[in-house]
Amino acid sequence: MRGGVSGDHVDLVRQVLESLRSAGQDGDRVAGRDGAKRGRRADAERNRIAIIEAADAVFAEHGGTVDVREIARRSGVGMGTLYRHFPTKDDLLATVLEQQFTSWLTAAHEQATATEDPWQALTGFFEQMLTTQSRNRAVVESYATTGGPTSSCAQRCYSFIDELRTRCMNAGLLRPDVTTADLVLLSGSLSQAVLTTGESHPGQWRRLLRISLDGLSSRNTEPLPEPETHAAAPGSD
């Protein structure tokens, strides 16, 4: 019909509008699902952060043997939620210790770099390390037994101590036969002292550190004893 709208055209318009309306509804459903997923991810991340923050404090106070139920209680999450993020206590302890160790070592490196005097940089490192450990039982347990929570952390610490030793050696402040291995072993021994005397004689490590540092000084010219070598087993070639 001239000037009018055919029935087919009306049907086509109706179909287009219906398709658009359906697509909008589908889009709303997809957006709703995406929003819900983002909400769950945000909740999960908040729970993870809460667990790590609580574990940081609990491990520092009680060490690595503490019951994880105390961590769950302080973080405000259930045990199921805790185990979904960290299937074992060792997983949680390793995560917390690596963060703490990295934070401490970064601060120690920055302090040493900013210290012009090589001897002060070395003594400042020991002071900072042992002060940190005296306030964190899990950290001192880890350092005293393995030198760090992971092999990479232990290697970073070894490299840093080597830098400090080289600076002091080049300045003529360190007795010439002291090795990096000596200093690493000394740091572990002092950490053990912090661990064993922390409750009965807090601060005793400061006396031991002073004695140790005096022994490292280049004023001491008597050669250090050579480390003993293991004798061959009887009957071995």
C-alpha positions in Angstrom: 0.0 0.0 0.0 1.6 3.3 -1.2 2.7 5.6 1.7 2.0 2.9 4.3 4.2 0.4 6.1 3.9 -3.2 5.0 3.4 -6.0 7.5 6.7 -7.6 6.6 8.5 -4.4 7.5 6.8 -4.2 10.8 7.7 -7.8 11.6 11.3 -7.1 10.7 11.5 -4.1 13.0 9.9 -6.1 15.8 12.5 -8.9 15.3 15.4 -6.4 15.4 14.1 -4.8 18.6 13.6 -8.2 20.2 17.2 -9.2 19.2 18.5 -6.0 20.8 16.5 -6.5 23.9 17.7 -10.1 24.2 21.4 -9.1 23.6 21.1 -6.5 26.3 19.7 -9.0 28.8 22.6 -11.4 27.9 25.0 -8.6 28.3 23.6 -7.8 31.8 23.9 -11.4 32.8 27.5 -11.6 31.6 28.3 -8.3 33.3 26.7 -9.6 36.5 28.8 -12.8 36.3 32.0 -10.9 35.7 31.2 -8.5 38.6 30.6 -11.5 40.9 33.9 -13.0 39.8 35.7 -9.8 40.5 34.1 -9.6 43.9 35.1 -13.1 44.8 38.7 -12.4 43.6 38.8 -9.2 45.7 37.5 -11.1 48.7 40.1 -13.8 48.2 42.9 -11.3 47.9 41.7 -9.6 51.1 41.7 -12.9 52.9 45.2 -13.7 51.7 46.5 -10.4 52.9 44.9 -10.8 56.2 46.3 -14.3 56.6 49.9 -13.1 55.8 49.6 -10.1 58.1 48.4 -12.3 61.0 51.1 -14.9 60.3 53.7 -12.2 60.2 52.9 -11.2 63.8 52.3 -14.7 65.1 55.4 -16.3 63.7 57.5 -13.4 65.0 56.1 -13.9 68.5 56.1 -17.7 68.7 58.3 -19.1 65.9 57.5 -21.6 63.3 56.0 -24.2 65.6 52.9 -22.2 66.4 49.5 -23.7 65.8 48.0 -22.3 62.6 44.6 -22.0 64.3 46.0 -19.0 66.1 46.8 -17.4 62.7 43.3 -18.2 61.4 41.8 -16.6 64.6 43.8 -13.4 64.3 43.2 -13.1 60.6 39.5 -13.5 61.0 39.2 -16.4 58.5 38.2 -20.0 58.8 40.6 -22.9 58.6 39.2 -23.9 55.2 39.9 -20.4 53.8 43.5 -20.5 55.3 44.2 -23.9 53.7 42.8 -22.9 50.3 45.5 -20.2 50.2 48.2 -22.1 52.0 47.8 -25.9 51.9 50.5 -26.4 54.6 51.9 -24.4 57.4 55.3 -24.6 55.7 53.9 -22.9 52.6 52.7 -20.0 54.8 55.9 -19.8 56.8 58.0 -19.8 53.6 55.9 -17.0 52.1 56.1 -14.8 55.3 59.8 -15.5 55.9 60.8 -14.7 52.3 58.9 -11.3 52.5 60.5 -10.5 55.9 64.0 -11.6 54.8 63.8 -9.6 51.6 62.6 -6.5 53.4 65.3 -6.8 56.0 68.1 -7.4 53.5 67.0 -4.6 51.3 67.0 -2.2 54.2 70.4 -3.5 55.4 71.9 -3.0 51.9 70.5 0.5 51.6 72.0 1.4 55.0 75.4 -0.1 54.2 75.5 1.7 50.8 74.7 5.0 52.6 77.5 4.4 55.1 80.8 5.8 53.9 83.0 4.1 56.5 83.5 0.4 55.5 83.9 -0.7 59.1 80.8 1.1 60.2 79.0 -0.5 57.3 80.1 -4.0 58.5 79.3 -3.5 62.1 76.0 -1.8 61.2 75.0 -4.9 59.2 75.6 -7.2 62.2 73.8 -4.8 64.6 70.8 -4.5 62.3 70.7 -8.2 61.5 70.7 -9.3 65.2 68.4 -6.6 66.3 65.8 -7.7 63.7 66.3 -11.4 64.7 65.9 -10.6 68.4 62.4 -9.3 67.6 61.3 -12.1 65.3 61.6 -15.7 66.5 60.8 -17.3 63.1 63.4 -15.2 61.3 66.2 -16.1 63.7 65.2 -19.8 63.7 65.4 -19.8 59.9 68.7 -17.9 59.7 70.4 -19.9 62.5 69.5 -23.2 60.8 69.7 -22.6 57.1 71.0 -19.0 56.5 67.6 -17.9 55.2 64.2 -19.2 54.2 65.3 -20.2 50.6 68.6 -20.9 48.9 68.3 -17.7 46.9 67.8 -15.7 50.0 70.9 -17.3 51.6 72.9 -16.6 48.4 71.8 -12.9 48.4 73.0 -12.6 52.0 76.3 -14.3 51.2 76.9 -11.9 48.3 76.1 -8.9 50.5 78.5 -10.1 53.3 81.1 -10.6 50.7 80.7 -7.0 49.5 81.1 -5.7 53.1 84.2 -7.9 53.6 85.8 -6.6 50.4 85.2 -3.0 51.4 86.8 -3.5 54.8 89.7 -5.5 53.3 90.4 -2.9 50.7 90.5 -0.2 53.4 92.9 -2.2 55.5 90.4 -2.5 58.4 89.9 -6.3 58.5 92.5 -8.9 59.4 93.7 -10.2 56.0 93.0 -13.9 56.5 89.2 -13.4 57.3 87.1 -15.0 54.5 83.5 -14.4 53.5 82.7 -17.9 54.8 84.1 -16.9 58.2 81.7 -14.0 58.4 78.7 -16.0 57.2 79.5 -18.6 59.9 80.0 -15.9 62.5 76.6 -14.4 61.6 75.0 -17.8 62.0 76.7 -18.4 65.3 75.5 -15.0 66.7 72.0 -15.8 65.4 72.1 -19.0 67.4 73.1 -17.0 70.5 70.1 -14.7 69.9 67.9 -17.7 69.7 69.2 -19.5 72.8 69.6 -16.4 75.1 66.6 -14.4 74.0 64.4 -15.3 77.0 67.0 -15.9 79.7 69.5 -13.2 78.8 68.0 -10.8 76.3 70.7 -8.5 74.8 73.5 -10.9 75.6 74.3 -11.1 71.9 75.5 -7.5 72.0 78.5 -8.5 74.2 79.3 -11.4 71.9 79.1 -9.2 68.9 81.5 -6.7 70.4 84.0 -9.5 71.2 83.6 -10.9 67.7 84.1 -7.5 66.0 87.3 -6.9 68.1 88.6 -10.2 66.9 88.0 -9.2 63.2 90.0 -6.0 63.4 93.2 -5.6 61.4 94.9 -4.7 64.7 95.1 -8.5 65.3 98.1 -9.7 63.3 98.4 -13.2 64.7 97.4 -15.6 61.8 94.1 -17.5 62.2 94.3 -21.2 62.5 93.7 -23.1 59.3 90.5 -25.1 59.2 91.0 -28.8 59.8 90.6 -31.2 56.9 88.8 -34.5 57.3 91.1 -37.5 57.5 90.5 -40.2 54.9 88.4 -43.1 56.2 90.4 -46.2 57.1 91.0 -48.5 54.1 90.1 -45.8 51.5 92.5 -45.0 48.7 
